């Protein structure tokens, strides 16, 4: 069980659904999925996302911001995601937080021992650490499982950040 004194805000970035977790002293204090309202333009989507990030930082008062690194793909939605992930890190630095990031395969290797683990495998390990999250593991609808994967990724990120911090 991770045992860091710093409060960690972990974010699995997304331009629509963003996984969020807060951990301190090995305890999971907050977890969920933030929904960024669909906007007309990419600029408006980024502005909406920034508002969510600032609210989380102001409300949850972390010392460390852990952000999952995005991978580069050559399409418009991944370009927007990459810009948003950069914005999240920049906001964290401006707010004086220690900002760290991990690549998805590094995170999967740390959590599951396999850099190619599935999102479900990551979620299963996280549930073994935090049994209260079991209710989110298997859902009656595929979209719900996909939705909650964002949260599981953020919790996994918080666990890794706590160990590395």
C-alpha positions in Angstrom: 0.0 0.0 0.0 1.5 3.4 -1.0 2.3 5.6 1.9 3.2 9.1 0.9 2.5 12.2 2.9 1.8 14.4 -0.1 -1.8 14.7 -1.5 -1.8 13.5 -5.0 -4.3 14.5 -7.7 -4.1 11.9 -10.5 -5.7 12.7 -13.9 -6.3 10.4 -16.8 -6.8 13.1 -19.4 -9.7 13.1 -21.8 -11.5 15.8 -23.8 -14.9 14.3 -22.9 -14.3 12.0 -19.9 -11.5 12.6 -17.5 -10.6 10.1 -14.8 -9.7 11.6 -11.5 -8.4 10.3 -8.2 -7.0 11.8 -5.0 -4.8 9.9 -2.7 -3.0 10.8 0.5 -1.2 8.5 3.0 -2.2 5.4 1.1 -5.9 6.4 1.4 -8.1 7.0 -1.6 -9.9 10.2 -0.7 -11.7 10.9 -4.0 -12.3 9.2 -7.3 -14.6 9.6 -10.3 -15.0 10.7 -13.8 -15.3 14.4 -14.7 -17.4 15.0 -17.8 -16.3 17.9 -20.0 -19.3 19.4 -21.7 -19.2 19.1 -25.4 -18.4 22.4 -27.0 -18.7 23.8 -30.5 -15.0 24.4 -31.0 -11.7 22.9 -29.8 -10.8 26.2 -28.2 -14.1 26.1 -26.1 -13.5 22.5 -25.2 -10.0 23.4 -23.8 -11.5 26.3 -21.9 -14.1 24.0 -20.3 -11.4 21.5 -19.5 -9.2 24.2 -17.9 -12.1 25.2 -15.7 -12.5 21.6 -14.5 -8.8 21.3 -13.7 -8.7 24.6 -11.8 -11.7 23.6 -9.8 -10.2 20.2 -8.9 -6.9 21.8 -7.8 -8.6 24.6 -5.8 -11.1 22.2 -4.1 -8.8 19.2 -3.5 -5.6 21.1 -2.7 -3.0 18.6 -3.9 0.8 19.0 -3.7 1.4 16.6 -6.5 -0.3 16.4 -9.9 0.1 13.1 -11.8 -1.0 13.1 -15.4 -1.0 10.1 -17.7 1.0 10.8 -20.7 -0.8 10.8 -24.0 0.4 9.1 -27.1 0.6 10.8 -30.4 -1.7 9.8 -33.2 -2.3 11.8 -36.3 -5.9 12.8 -36.0 -7.8 15.9 -34.7 -9.1 14.4 -31.5 -5.7 13.1 -30.4 -4.1 16.4 -31.2 -6.7 18.1 -29.0 -6.0 15.6 -26.2 -2.3 16.2 -26.4 -2.8 20.0 -26.2 -5.2 19.4 -23.2 -2.7 17.2 -21.4 0.0 19.8 -21.9 -2.4 22.4 -20.5 -3.1 20.3 -17.4 0.6 20.0 -16.7 1.1 23.8 -17.3 -1.7 24.6 -14.9 -0.2 22.4 -12.2 3.2 24.0 -12.6 1.6 27.5 -12.4 -0.1 26.5 -9.2 3.2 25.4 -7.7 2.5 21.6 -7.8 5.0 18.9 -8.4 4.0 17.6 -11.8 4.8 14.0 -12.8 3.7 11.9 -15.7 3.8 8.2 -16.7 3.3 6.6 -20.0 0.4 4.1 -20.2 2.6 1.1 -20.8 4.9 2.1 -17.8 1.8 2.4 -15.6 0.4 -1.0 -16.7 3.8 -2.6 -16.1 4.0 -1.1 -12.6 0.4 -2.1 -11.7 0.0 -5.4 -13.4 3.6 -6.5 -14.2 2.8 -6.4 -17.9 3.1 -3.3 -20.0 0.5 -4.7 -22.4 -2.1 -5.4 -19.8 -5.7 -4.6 -20.7 -7.7 -1.8 -19.0 -9.8 -4.5 -17.4 -6.7 -6.1 -15.9 -5.6 -2.8 -14.5 -9.0 -2.3 -13.0 -9.0 -5.7 -11.4 -5.7 -5.0 -9.7 -7.0 -1.7 -8.5 -10.1 -3.4 -7.0 -7.8 -5.8 -5.1 -6.2 -2.7 -3.5 -9.4 -0.7 -3.0 -12.3 -3.2 -2.7 -14.8 -0.4 -2.5 -14.3 0.2 -6.2 -15.6 -3.3 -7.1 -19.0 -2.0 -7.8 -17.6 -0.1 -10.8 -15.7 -3.1 -12.2 -18.5 -5.0 -14.0 -21.4 -3.1 -15.3 -24.6 -4.0 -17.0 -23.7 -1.8 -20.0 -20.5 -1.8 -22.0 -20.5 2.1 -22.1 -20.5 2.1 -18.3 -17.5 -0.1 -18.1 -15.7 2.1 -20.6 -16.8 5.2 -18.7 -15.4 3.9 -15.4 -12.1 2.8 -17.0 -11.1 6.4 -16.9 -11.5 6.4 -13.1 -9.6 3.1 -12.7 -6.7 4.5 -14.8 -6.6 7.6 -12.6 -6.5 5.5 -9.4 -3.7 3.4 -10.9 -1.8 6.6 -11.7 -2.3 7.8 -8.1 -1.0 4.5 -6.7 2.1 4.6 -8.9 2.7 8.3 -8.1 2.4 7.6 -4.4 5.1 4.9 -4.7 7.4 7.0 -6.8 7.0 10.2 -4.9 
